[in-house]
Amino acid sequence: MQQAALGFDDERPRHILHVNTDDFFASLVRLRDPALRRRPVIVGNLMNRGSVVSASYEARAAGVHPGLTMQQAERLAPDAALVQVDWPYVRRASRELFGVVAGYAPRVEPSGPDEAFIDYTGCERLLGEPQDAGRRLQGEVRERLCLDVSIGVAANKLVSRFASSAAKRHSLLDVLPGREASFVAPHPIERLPGVGLALGRKLRHMGMRTVGDLARLPVEILASVFGSLGRRLGEGARGIDRTPVAPARRREVLEESETFEPDVLDREALEARLYTLSARVGVALRARGWRARRLVVTLEHSDRVRVQRQAPLALPADLDARLFAAARAALAQAYRRRVRVRRLELQASGFEPSPVQLDLFAPDPDARLRRLLQASDRVRARYPTAPALASALVFAVQAPASGEP
């Protein structure tokens, strides 16, 4: 019963496709500027000490990889074009890609902005064999988005991901049932999920350099040394993966933003606008009966560089001044470049229902202030032309409680 709920069926072989876009970030850049097709491309943040987000195949061959600073990448590939990452453009392309992929099966799990697992089990009668559907998907993505995708077909997610990597570029590789262990065996041990740099070094010191080396150890020994991770590694080394394809849950986010005209350089002006955004987020939280545990402040500079900082809240909050105090601290960390700011954005997430029980015997110290804010929200809703007076009154009452001057 539990296996059926997870999407498994012992009577029916599974068909999992892993779709992986070839050179996604560099391909998007080259669609905008075809002249870059003849040059290596490095995509990242061009600000001081900005890091590499992605690199084209040519730049990777020179040793460039995500996480390097752009200065390090430029030294490794001096003839490469350095391009500022455009996240809104990337997100639009990602949505269009998943829009195409979603037409091939009811259960799709994104595993990155440019790749996804498709549970094709049971779709053969409608769309044909998995290999045929994969080739049609490649053609549709190429025709509609001008992007190439590589596809791996296997009986589980782990092996299909290995297969899509081996299929690069723009190919399709089908791993036949029963061949999973022999297919993954030659790959480096670091390719297994859960094997990071530290664990990879430890395993190599133990004489295990490939996935096949690890498969020769009994799962029980790995479980006794590494716990539940060792069991997963032992099964993965044998090409076994029982994880179902699970559609991503939608993450609830409240977002408020301000685009400046003209662009702003003054820190106090940014803080003033940030308080306005905090108040808007507070109104939205109280209207839904939520409190937020996490804030994210994003600055978009005039040169299109985006800087983002998180502001976790020790206690869930829905009061304007408390939200502003956390957001202001994040702004101080984000605003380090003497470059004008074009856009300011505040996001709230990690929601919990209000009220939150703080202490069994202590009353909520903010109850009166919250009632005042709720009354202010009603005034703003009823008299939208006069919100400034309500905001000033509420800020004057909140400031002492939050420690703001």
NUBA-286246 format. One record per residue (C-alpha): residue number from 1; chain; x negated, y, z. Coordinates in steps of 0.02 Angstrom, whole numbers. Example, Ala and Ser with C-alpha at 12.3 -4.5 7.8 and 13.67 -1.06 7.14 Angstrom:
# NUBA-286246
@k=1&c=A&east=-615&north=-225&up=390
@k=2&c=A&east=-684&north=-53&up=357
# end
This chain:
# NUBA-286246
@k=1&c=A&east=0&north=0&up=0
@k=2&c=A&east=-139&north=121&up=46
@k=3&c=A&east=-233&north=85&up=-115
@k=4&c=A&east=-77&north=117&up=-218
@k=5&c=A&east=-54&north=284&up=-130
@k=6&c=A&east=-231&north=333&up=-178
@k=7&c=A&east=-201&north=291&up=-360
@k=8&c=A&east=-285&north=120&up=-365
@k=9&c=A&east=-209&north=-34&up=-445
@k=10&c=A&east=-305&north=-196&up=-432
@k=11&c=A&east=-205&north=-270&up=-577
@k=12&c=A&east=-252&north=-132&up=-698
@k=13&c=A&east=-429&north=-78&up=-745
@k=14&c=A&east=-465&north=105&up=-718
@k=15&c=A&east=-521&north=223&up=-856
@k=16&c=A&east=-608&north=380&up=-791
@k=17&c=A&east=-674&north=513&up=-908
@k=18&c=A&east=-801&north=642&up=-851
@k=19&c=A&east=-801&north=797&up=-962
@k=20&c=A&east=-960&north=902&up=-950
@k=21&c=A&east=-984&north=1060&up=-1054
@k=22&c=A&east=-1152&north=1075&up=-1141
@k=23&c=A&east=-1251&north=1229&up=-1089
@k=24&c=A&east=-1093&north=1316&up=-1026
@k=25&c=A&east=-1162&north=1483&up=-965
@k=26&c=A&east=-1288&north=1502&up=-1107
@k=27&c=A&east=-1155&north=1452&up=-1235
@k=28&c=A&east=-1038&north=1589&up=-1171
@k=29&c=A&east=-1178&north=1717&up=-1183
@k=30&c=A&east=-1217&north=1661&up=-1361
@k=31&c=A&east=-1034&north=1674&up=-1412
@k=32&c=A&east=-1044&north=1858&up=-1365
@k=33&c=A&east=-1214&north=1886&up=-1444
@k=34&c=A&east=-1251&north=1761&up=-1586
@k=35&c=A&east=-1428&north=1831&up=-1603
@k=36&c=A&east=-1472&north=1741&up=-1440
@k=37&c=A&east=-1446&north=1571&up=-1520
@k=38&c=A&east=-1627&north=1577&up=-1575
@k=39&c=A&east=-1695&north=1618&up=-1401
@k=40&c=A&east=-1698&north=1533&up=-1230
@k=41&c=A&east=-1569&north=1610&up=-1115
@k=42&c=A&east=-1575&north=1633&up=-926
@k=43&c=A&east=-1414&north=1688&up=-842
@k=44&c=A&east=-1415&north=1761&up=-666
@k=45&c=A&east=-1414&north=1919&up=-562
@k=46&c=A&east=-1530&north=2053&up=-628
@k=47&c=A&east=-1539&north=2149&up=-463
@k=48&c=A&east=-1700&north=2147&up=-360
@k=49&c=A&east=-1734&north=1968&up=-302
@k=50&c=A&east=-1580&north=1911&up=-398
@k=51&c=A&east=-1572&north=1724&up=-429
@k=52&c=A&east=-1546&north=1613&up=-580
@k=53&c=A&east=-1369&north=1544&up=-601
@k=54&c=A&east=-1401&north=1440&up=-757
@k=55&c=A&east=-1528&north=1418&up=-896
@k=56&c=A&east=-1516&north=1354&up=-1074
@k=57&c=A&east=-1595&north=1188&up=-1120
@k=58&c=A&east=-1747&north=1277&up=-1193
@k=59&c=A&east=-1775&north=1375&up=-1031
@k=60&c=A&east=-1753&north=1219&up=-925
@k=61&c=A&east=-1887&north=1133&up=-1027
@k=62&c=A&east=-2004&north=1272&up=-970
@k=63&c=A&east=-1964&north=1235&up=-787
@k=64&c=A&east=-1824&north=1361&up=-755
@k=65&c=A&east=-1685&north=1300&up=-640
@k=66&c=A&east=-1547&north=1377&up=-533
@k=67&c=A&east=-1609&north=1452&up=-370
@k=68&c=A&east=-1768&north=1530&up=-439
@k=69&c=A&east=-1779&north=1718&up=-434
@k=70&c=A&east=-1762&north=1802&up=-603
@k=71&c=A&east=-1942&north=1861&up=-588
@k=72&c=A&east=-2003&north=1682&up=-565
@k=73&c=A&east=-1896&north=1625&up=-712
@k=74&c=A&east=-1966&north=1763&up=-823
@k=75&c=A&east=-2144&north=1709&up=-784
@k=76&c=A&east=-2102&north=1529&up=-832
@k=77&c=A&east=-2011&north=1577&up=-992
@k=78&c=A&east=-2075&north=1748&up=-1047
@k=79&c=A&east=-1987&north=1739&up=-1216
@k=80&c=A&east=-1815&north=1705&up=-1138
@k=81&c=A&east=-1672&north=1829&up=-1138
@k=82&c=A&east=-1621&north=1878&up=-961
@k=83&c=A&east=-1433&north=1904&up=-954
@k=84&c=A&east=-1325&north=1967&up=-810
@k=85&c=A&east=-1193&north=1838&up=-764
@k=86&c=A&east=-1016&north=1899&up=-799
@k=87&c=A&east=-908&north=1804&up=-675
@k=88&c=A&east=-737&north=1865&up=-739
@k=89&c=A&east=-786&north=1806&up=-914
@k=90&c=A&east=-845&north=1638&up=-844
@k=91&c=A&east=-683&north=1614&up=-747
@k=92&c=A&east=-577&north=1652&up=-901
@k=93&c=A&east=-674&north=1526&up=-1005
@k=94&c=A&east=-660&north=1397&up=-865
@k=95&c=A&east=-470&north=1419&up=-857
@k=96&c=A&east=-456&north=1397&up=-1046
@k=97&c=A&east=-564&north=1239&up=-1039
@k=98&c=A&east=-458&north=1160&up=-902
@k=99&c=A&east=-301&north=1211&up=-997
@k=100&c=A&east=-360&north=1099&up=-1140
@k=101&c=A&east=-416&north=957&up=-1026
@k=102&c=A&east=-249&north=956&up=-932
@k=103&c=A&east=-160&north=901&up=-1091
@k=104&c=A&east=-243&north=730&up=-1089
@k=105&c=A&east=-187&north=656&up=-923
@k=106&c=A&east=-79&north=704&up=-773
@k=107&c=A&east=-221&north=686&up=-648
@k=108&c=A&east=-372&north=800&up=-675
@k=109&c=A&east=-502&north=847&up=-544
@k=110&c=A&east=-617&north=996&up=-578
@k=111&c=A&east=-795&north=961&up=-519
@k=112&c=A&east=-867&north=1131&up=-568
@k=113&c=A&east=-823&north=1279&up=-679
@k=114&c=A&east=-867&north=1179&up=-835
@k=115&c=A&east=-834&north=997&up=-793
@k=116&c=A&east=-692&north=885&up=-737
@k=117&c=A&east=-640&north=706&up=-703
@k=118&c=A&east=-489&north=638&up=-797
@k=119&c=A&east=-398&north=483&up=-733
@k=120&c=A&east=-343&north=412&up=-900
@k=121&c=A&east=-276&north=250&up=-824
@k=122&c=A&east=-106&north=211&up=-897
@k=123&c=A&east=-114&north=345&up=-1034
@k=124&c=A&east=-170&north=225&up=-1171
@k=125&c=A&east=6&north=194&up=-1238
@k=126&c=A&east=33&north=380&up=-1266
@k=127&c=A&east=-137&north=442&up=-1321
@k=128&c=A&east=-232&north=288&up=-1378
@k=129&c=A&east=-392&north=212&up=-1310
@k=130&c=A&east=-501&north=318&up=-1192
@k=131&c=A&east=-640&north=331&up=-1321
@k=132&c=A&east=-520&north=398&up=-1454
@k=133&c=A&east=-443&north=522&up=-1333
@k=134&c=A&east=-616&north=581&up=-1282
@k=135&c=A&east=-665&north=615&up=-1462
@k=136&c=A&east=-504&north=711&up=-1493
@k=137&c=A&east=-538&north=812&up=-1335
@k=138&c=A&east=-712&north=854&up=-1398
@k=139&c=A&east=-640&north=914&up=-1564
@k=140&c=A&east=-503&north=1018&up=-1481
@k=141&c=A&east=-625&north=1105&up=-1364
@k=142&c=A&east=-741&north=1140&up=-1509
@k=143&c=A&east=-600&north=1209&up=-1617
@k=144&c=A&east=-514&north=1315&up=-1485
@k=145&c=A&east=-659&north=1373&up=-1376
@k=146&c=A&east=-814&north=1351&up=-1487
@k=147&c=A&east=-893&north=1247&up=-1348
@k=148&c=A&east=-968&north=1073&up=-1351
@k=149&c=A&east=-929&north=944&up=-1217
@k=150&c=A&east=-1010&north=778&up=-1176
@k=151&c=A&east=-898&north=639&up=-1108
@k=152&c=A&east=-933&north=485&up=-1004
@k=153&c=A&east=-806&north=344&up=-994
@k=154&c=A&east=-815&north=215&up=-855
@k=155&c=A&east=-714&north=123&up=-724
@k=156&c=A&east=-751&north=251&up=-586
@k=157&c=A&east=-802&north=432&up=-556
@k=158&c=A&east=-983&north=400&up=-509
@k=159&c=A&east=-1029&north=301&up=-665
@k=160&c=A&east=-929&north=415&up=-781
@k=161&c=A&east=-1032&north=563&up=-717
@k=162&c=A&east=-1194&north=469&up=-750
@k=163&c=A&east=-1128&north=428&up=-924
@k=164&c=A&east=-1082&north=607&up=-969
@k=165&c=A&east=-1258&north=664&up=-922
@k=166&c=A&east=-1333&north=527&up=-1030
@k=167&c=A&east=-1216&north=577&up=-1173
@k=168&c=A&east=-1285&north=753&up=-1188
@k=169&c=A&east=-1273&north=837&up=-1307
@k=170&c=A&east=-1098&north=828&up=-1381
@k=171&c=A&east=-1086&north=639&up=-1375
@k=172&c=A&east=-975&north=510&up=-1292
@k=173&c=A&east=-1042&north=362&up=-1194
@k=174&c=A&east=-932&north=217&up=-1138
@k=175&c=A&east=-996&north=104&up=-998
@k=176&c=A&east=-913&north=-66&up=-1016
@k=177&c=A&east=-834&north=-146&up=-863
@k=178&c=A&east=-960&north=-255&up=-771
@k=179&c=A&east=-1109&north=-154&up=-834
@k=180&c=A&east=-1100&north=-16&up=-703
@k=181&c=A&east=-1245&north=-75&up=-593
@k=182&c=A&east=-1364&north=-105&up=-738
@k=183&c=A&east=-1320&north=63&up=-814
@k=184&c=A&east=-1357&north=169&up=-659
@k=185&c=A&east=-1510&north=66&up=-606
@k=186&c=A&east=-1646&north=157&up=-708
@k=187&c=A&east=-1595&north=332&up=-652
@k=188&c=A&east=-1697&north=429&up=-521
@k=189&c=A&east=-1639&north=404&up=-343
@k=190&c=A&east=-1599&north=591&up=-327
@k=191&c=A&east=-1456&north=572&up=-452
@k=192&c=A&east=-1348&north=483&up=-322
@k=193&c=A&east=-1223&north=598&up=-233
@k=194&c=A&east=-1281&north=632&up=-56
@k=195&c=A&east=-1467&north=616&up=-94
@k=196&c=A&east=-1540&north=790&up=-70
@k=197&c=A&east=-1722&north=841&up=-75
@k=198&c=A&east=-1761&north=787&up=103
@k=199&c=A&east=-1676&north=617&up=91
@k=200&c=A&east=-1748&north=592&up=-83
@k=201&c=A&east=-1924&north=615&up=-15
@k=202&c=A&east=-1889&north=495&up=128
@k=203&c=A&east=-1822&north=361&up=11
@k=204&c=A&east=-1970&north=381&up=-107
@k=205&c=A&east=-2089&north=359&up=41
@k=206&c=A&east=-1996&north=196&up=74
@k=207&c=A&east=-2038&north=141&up=-105
@k=208&c=A&east=-1867&north=177&up=-182
@k=209&c=A&east=-1887&north=283&up=-337
@k=210&c=A&east=-1739&north=228&up=-442
@k=211&c=A&east=-1559&north=186&up=-407
@k=212&c=A&east=-1600&north=4&up=-446
@k=213&c=A&east=-1733&north=3&up=-309
@k=214&c=A&east=-1602&north=57&up=-183
@k=215&c=A&east=-1479&north=-75&up=-246
@k=216&c=A&east=-1599&north=-213&up=-194
@k=217&c=A&east=-1575&north=-168&up=-11
@k=218&c=A&east=-1423&north=-244&up=75
@k=219&c=A&east=-1285&north=-118&up=109
@k=220&c=A&east=-1284&north=-170&up=293
@k=221&c=A&east=-1466&north=-117&up=315
@k=222&c=A&east=-1433&north=52&up=234
@k=223&c=A&east=-1280&north=76&up=344
@k=224&c=A&east=-1379&north=36&up=501
@k=225&c=A&east=-1514&north=164&up=453
@k=226&c=A&east=-1410&north=304&up=377
@k=227&c=A&east=-1235&north=271&up=445
@k=228&c=A&east=-1083&north=298&up=334
@k=229&c=A&east=-1193&north=389&up=207
@k=230&c=A&east=-1302&north=233&up=192
@k=231&c=A&east=-1150&north=127&up=152
@k=232&c=A&east=-1095&north=249&up=17
@k=233&c=A&east=-1271&north=253&up=-55
@k=234&c=A&east=-1281&north=64&up=-57
@k=235&c=A&east=-1116&north=48&up=-148
@k=236&c=A&east=-1158&north=190&up=-268
@k=237&c=A&east=-1323&north=107&up=-311
@k=238&c=A&east=-1222&north=-44&up=-368
@k=239&c=A&east=-1107&north=64&up=-475
@k=240&c=A&east=-963&north=54&up=-351
@k=241&c=A&east=-856&north=207&up=-317
@k=242&c=A&east=-681&north=194&up=-243
@k=243&c=A&east=-645&north=381&up=-239
@k=244&c=A&east=-484&north=428&up=-328
@k=245&c=A&east=-470&north=572&up=-450
@k=246&c=A&east=-386&north=704&up=-343
@k=247&c=A&east=-322&north=869&up=-416
@k=248&c=A&east=-399&north=1019&up=-328
@k=249&c=A&east=-292&north=1100&up=-197
@k=250&c=A&east=-248&north=1279&up=-228
@k=251&c=A&east=-343&north=1391&up=-107
@k=252&c=A&east=-236&north=1528&up=-35
@k=253&c=A&east=-320&north=1698&up=-44
@k=254&c=A&east=-257&north=1874&up=-12
@k=255&c=A&east=-351&north=2002&up=-115
@k=256&c=A&east=-351&north=2192&up=-120
@k=257&c=A&east=-467&north=2296&up=-230
@k=258&c=A&east=-505&north=2474&up=-280
@k=259&c=A&east=-585&north=2532&up=-443
@k=260&c=A&east=-670&north=2701&up=-427
@k=261&c=A&east=-661&north=2840&up=-555
@k=262&c=A&east=-794&north=2906&up=-556
@k=263&c=A&east=-910&north=2776&up=-479
@k=264&c=A&east=-955&north=2802&up=-296
@k=265&c=A&east=-1125&north=2811&up=-212
@k=266&c=A&east=-1078&north=2884&up=-42
@k=267&c=A&east=-1073&north=2754&up=98
@k=268&c=A&east=-940&north=2846&up=198
@k=269&c=A&east=-825&north=2854&up=47
@k=270&c=A&east=-844&north=2666&up=25
@k=271&c=A&east=-803&north=2636&up=209
@k=272&c=A&east=-649&north=2747&up=196
@k=273&c=A&east=-584&north=2647&up=48
@k=274&c=A&east=-628&north=2485&up=137
@k=275&c=A&east=-518&north=2535&up=283
@k=276&c=A&east=-374&north=2564&up=162
@k=277&c=A&east=-402&north=2390&up=89
@k=278&c=A&east=-410&north=2315&up=265
@k=279&c=A&east=-244&north=2397&up=307
@k=280&c=A&east=-165&north=2326&up=148
@k=281&c=A&east=-229&north=2153&up=190
@k=282&c=A&east=-163&north=2172&up=368
@k=283&c=A&east=10&north=2219&up=303
@k=284&c=A&east=11&north=2066&up=189
@k=285&c=A&east=-45&north=1951&up=330
@k=286&c=A&east=87&north=2012&up=452
@k=287&c=A&east=223&north=2001&up=319
@k=288&c=A&east=181&north=1816&up=296
@k=289&c=A&east=155&north=1778&up=481
@k=290&c=A&east=-28&north=1735&up=452
@k=291&c=A&east=-196&north=1774&up=528
@k=292&c=A&east=-359&north=1760&up=431
@k=293&c=A&east=-521&north=1676&up=485
@k=294&c=A&east=-631&north=1736&up=343
@k=295&c=A&east=-658&north=1895&up=242
@k=296&c=A&east=-763&north=1921&up=87
@k=297&c=A&east=-820&north=2094&up=30
@k=298&c=A&east=-874&north=2111&up=-152
@k=299&c=A&east=-959&north=2261&up=-232
@k=300&c=A&east=-970&north=2281&up=-419
@k=301&c=A&east=-1103&north=2409&up=-465
@k=302&c=A&east=-1106&north=2521&up=-617
@k=303&c=A&east=-1233&north=2405&up=-700
@k=304&c=A&east=-1108&north=2259&up=-681
@k=305&c=A&east=-1208&north=2174&up=-543
@k=306&c=A&east=-1091&north=2097&up=-414
@k=307&c=A&east=-1144&north=2077&up=-232
@k=308&c=A&east=-1037&north=1973&up=-114
@k=309&c=A&east=-1048&north=1949&up=74
@k=310&c=A&east=-941&north=1845&up=192
@k=311&c=A&east=-874&north=1904&up=359
@k=312&c=A&east=-814&north=1757&up=466
@k=313&c=A&east=-699&north=1806&up=609
@k=314&c=A&east=-729&north=1728&up=780
@k=315&c=A&east=-541&north=1732&up=811
@k=316&c=A&east=-406&north=1736&up=678
@k=317&c=A&east=-352&north=1917&up=650
@k=318&c=A&east=-211&north=2015&up=571
@k=319&c=A&east=-244&north=2186&up=651
@k=320&c=A&east=-308&north=2319&up=532
@k=321&c=A&east=-450&north=2381&up=642
@k=322&c=A&east=-515&north=2206&up=679
@k=323&c=A&east=-511&north=2163&up=496
@k=324&c=A&east=-600&north=2327&up=456
@k=325&c=A&east=-735&north=2299&up=588
@k=326&c=A&east=-781&north=2130&up=512
@k=327&c=A&east=-769&north=2196&up=333
@k=328&c=A&east=-875&north=2348&up=378
@k=329&c=A&east=-1014&north=2233&up=442
@k=330&c=A&east=-1008&north=2135&up=279
@k=331&c=A&east=-1013&north=2298&up=180
@k=332&c=A&east=-1171&north=2350&up=273
@k=333&c=A&east=-1254&north=2189&up=215
@k=334&c=A&east=-1191&north=2203&up=36
@k=335&c=A&east=-1231&north=2387&up=5
@k=336&c=A&east=-1420&north=2381&up=-10
@k=337&c=A&east=-1442&north=2447&up=-188
@k=338&c=A&east=-1447&north=2632&up=-225
@k=339&c=A&east=-1335&north=2607&up=-376
@k=340&c=A&east=-1161&north=2678&up=-392
@k=341&c=A&east=-1014&north=2563&up=-353
@k=342&c=A&east=-880&north=2538&up=-484
@k=343&c=A&east=-764&north=2421&up=-389
@k=344&c=A&east=-735&north=2368&up=-209
@k=345&c=A&east=-642&north=2207&up=-167
@k=346&c=A&east=-585&north=2129&up=-3
@k=347&c=A&east=-524&north=1948&up=8
@k=348&c=A&east=-448&north=1859&up=157
@k=349&c=A&east=-434&north=1670&up=174
@k=350&c=A&east=-434&north=1530&up=302
@k=351&c=A&east=-258&north=1568&up=359
@k=352&c=A&east=-174&north=1510&up=519
@k=353&c=A&east=4&north=1541&up=575
@k=354&c=A&east=33&north=1684&up=695
@k=355&c=A&east=35&north=1688&up=844
@k=356&c=A&east=-121&north=1589&up=888
@k=357&c=A&east=-129&north=1524&up=1066
@k=358&c=A&east=-285&north=1603&up=1142
@k=359&c=A&east=-268&north=1548&up=1322
@k=360&c=A&east=-137&north=1448&up=1415
@k=361&c=A&east=-120&north=1572&up=1557
@k=362&c=A&east=-173&north=1737&up=1478
@k=363&c=A&east=-46&north=1842&up=1380
@k=364&c=A&east=-90&north=1902&up=1206
@k=365&c=A&east=-186&north=2065&up=1237
@k=366&c=A&east=-139&north=2130&up=1065
@k=367&c=A&east=48&north=2099&up=1076
@k=368&c=A&east=95&north=2282&up=1099
@k=369&c=A&east=-24&north=2340&up=964
@k=370&c=A&east=44&north=2208&up=846
@k=371&c=A&east=222&north=2269&up=877
@k=372&c=A&east=165&north=2447&up=838
@k=373&c=A&east=85&north=2388&up=676
@k=374&c=A&east=241&north=2293&up=626
@k=375&c=A&east=344&north=2450&up=658
@k=376&c=A&east=219&north=2547&up=553
@k=377&c=A&east=237&north=2417&up=414
@k=378&c=A&east=425&north=2445&up=415
@k=379&c=A&east=400&north=2634&up=405
@k=380&c=A&east=282&north=2613&up=257
@k=381&c=A&east=406&north=2499&up=170
@k=382&c=A&east=553&north=2617&up=199
@k=383&c=A&east=462&north=2781&up=167
@k=384&c=A&east=323&north=2741&up=41
@k=385&c=A&east=290&north=2927&up=12
@k=386&c=A&east=231&north=2954&up=191
@k=387&c=A&east=110&north=2813&up=234
@k=388&c=A&east=-33&north=2926&up=286
@k=389&c=A&east=44&north=2981&up=452
@k=390&c=A&east=82&north=2802&up=501
@k=391&c=A&east=-94&north=2746&up=456
@k=392&c=A&east=-174&north=2887&up=555
@k=393&c=A&east=-67&north=2849&up=708
@k=394&c=A&east=-102&north=2663&up=703
@k=395&c=A&east=-290&north=2689&up=677
@k=396&c=A&east=-297&north=2807&up=826
@k=397&c=A&east=-214&north=2675&up=935
@k=398&c=A&east=-318&north=2529&up=868
@k=399&c=A&east=-489&north=2612&up=874
@k=400&c=A&east=-522&north=2601&up=1062
@k=401&c=A&east=-468&north=2418&up=1065
@k=402&c=A&east=-586&north=2370&up=925
@k=403&c=A&east=-734&north=2473&up=979
@k=404&c=A&east=-726&north=2588&up=827
@k=405&c=A&east=-760&north=2774&up=855
# end
